[in-house]
Amino acid sequence: MNSNSGEEKSKMETPLVDHELEDTELHLQFDKLMDDVYNNMWSIRKQDEIKASCEDLNERIHLEVSAKPILVKIVSKNHLNWSLLMTACEKLKHEWSCPAIKFLIEMNPSV
């Protein structure tokens, strides 16, 4: 193991605060994804709509976080200082959300 591995791991485990991000595009992408995860079930009442919404969100989380893994390191000042993982665990309580939660756990450097 080289000495840089420890430094890289330490950098990956340090959370980033969304309001401190210099990359405006990344900040906006994170905010939109957090809002969608946080409010995913707010107005949905029908079971088939819940399932479809969860499946769409699972796919979106997978695509966006795969493209920008740094998204799992960010915590939101607007959402109780939660990360995507914490928000998903608290707000996505349906069985159809399990793939998104599992993926975020696998991608999260501090878990």
Contacts in CASP RR format, 6 or more apart in sequence:
PFRMAT RR
TARGET T0000
AUTHOR 0000-0000-0000
METHOD contacts of the structure
MODEL  1
MNSNSGEEKSKMETPLVDHELEDTELHLQFDKLMDDVYNNMWSIRKQDEI
KASCEDLNERIHLEVSAKPILVKIVSKNHLNWSLLMTACEKLKHEWSCPA
IKFLIEMNPSV
9 109 0 8 1.000
12 73 0 8 1.000
12 109 0 8 1.000
12 110 0 8 1.000
13 109 0 8 1.000
13 110 0 8 1.000
14 73 0 8 1.000
15 73 0 8 1.000
15 74 0 8 1.000
15 75 0 8 1.000
15 83 0 8 1.000
15 110 0 8 1.000
16 70 0 8 1.000
16 73 0 8 1.000
16 74 0 8 1.000
16 75 0 8 1.000
17 74 0 8 1.000
17 75 0 8 1.000
17 77 0 8 1.000
17 81 0 8 1.000
18 27 0 8 1.000
18 30 0 8 1.000
18 31 0 8 1.000
18 34 0 8 1.000
18 74 0 8 1.000
18 75 0 8 1.000
18 76 0 8 1.000
18 77 0 8 1.000
18 78 0 8 1.000
19 27 0 8 1.000
19 77 0 8 1.000
21 27 0 8 1.000
21 30 0 8 1.000
21 74 0 8 1.000
26 68 0 8 1.000
26 70 0 8 1.000
26 71 0 8 1.000
29 64 0 8 1.000
29 68 0 8 1.000
29 71 0 8 1.000
30 71 0 8 1.000
30 74 0 8 1.000
30 76 0 8 1.000
30 84 0 8 1.000
31 76 0 8 1.000
31 78 0 8 1.000
33 60 0 8 1.000
33 61 0 8 1.000
33 64 0 8 1.000
33 71 0 8 1.000
33 84 0 8 1.000
34 76 0 8 1.000
34 78 0 8 1.000
34 79 0 8 1.000
34 82 0 8 1.000
34 84 0 8 1.000
34 87 0 8 1.000
36 57 0 8 1.000
36 60 0 8 1.000
37 57 0 8 1.000
37 61 0 8 1.000
37 84 0 8 1.000
37 87 0 8 1.000
37 88 0 8 1.000
37 91 0 8 1.000
37 92 0 8 1.000
38 79 0 8 1.000
38 87 0 8 1.000
38 91 0 8 1.000
39 91 0 8 1.000
40 53 0 8 1.000
40 54 0 8 1.000
40 57 0 8 1.000
40 91 0 8 1.000
40 92 0 8 1.000
41 50 0 8 1.000
41 53 0 8 1.000
41 91 0 8 1.000
41 92 0 8 1.000
41 93 0 8 1.000
41 94 0 8 1.000
44 50 0 8 1.000
44 53 0 8 1.000
50 94 0 8 1.000
50 96 0 8 1.000
51 94 0 8 1.000
51 96 0 8 1.000
54 92 0 8 1.000
54 94 0 8 1.000
54 96 0 8 1.000
54 97 0 8 1.000
54 100 0 8 1.000
55 96 0 8 1.000
57 92 0 8 1.000
57 97 0 8 1.000
57 100 0 8 1.000
58 96 0 8 1.000
58 97 0 8 1.000
58 99 0 8 1.000
58 100 0 8 1.000
58 103 0 8 1.000
61 84 0 8 1.000
61 88 0 8 1.000
61 100 0 8 1.000
61 103 0 8 1.000
61 104 0 8 1.000
62 99 0 8 1.000
62 100 0 8 1.000
62 103 0 8 1.000
64 71 0 8 1.000
65 71 0 8 1.000
65 72 0 8 1.000
65 84 0 8 1.000
65 103 0 8 1.000
65 104 0 8 1.000
65 107 0 8 1.000
69 107 0 8 1.000
71 84 0 8 1.000
72 83 0 8 1.000
72 84 0 8 1.000
72 85 0 8 1.000
72 104 0 8 1.000
72 107 0 8 1.000
72 108 0 8 1.000
72 109 0 8 1.000
73 83 0 8 1.000
73 109 0 8 1.000
74 83 0 8 1.000
74 84 0 8 1.000
75 81 0 8 1.000
75 82 0 8 1.000
75 83 0 8 1.000
76 82 0 8 1.000
76 83 0 8 1.000
76 87 0 8 1.000
79 87 0 8 1.000
82 90 0 8 1.000
83 108 0 8 1.000
84 104 0 8 1.000
85 101 0 8 1.000
85 104 0 8 1.000
85 105 0 8 1.000
85 108 0 8 1.000
85 111 0 8 1.000
88 97 0 8 1.000
88 100 0 8 1.000
88 101 0 8 1.000
88 104 0 8 1.000
89 101 0 8 1.000
92 100 0 8 1.000
92 101 0 8 1.000
105 111 0 8 1.000
END
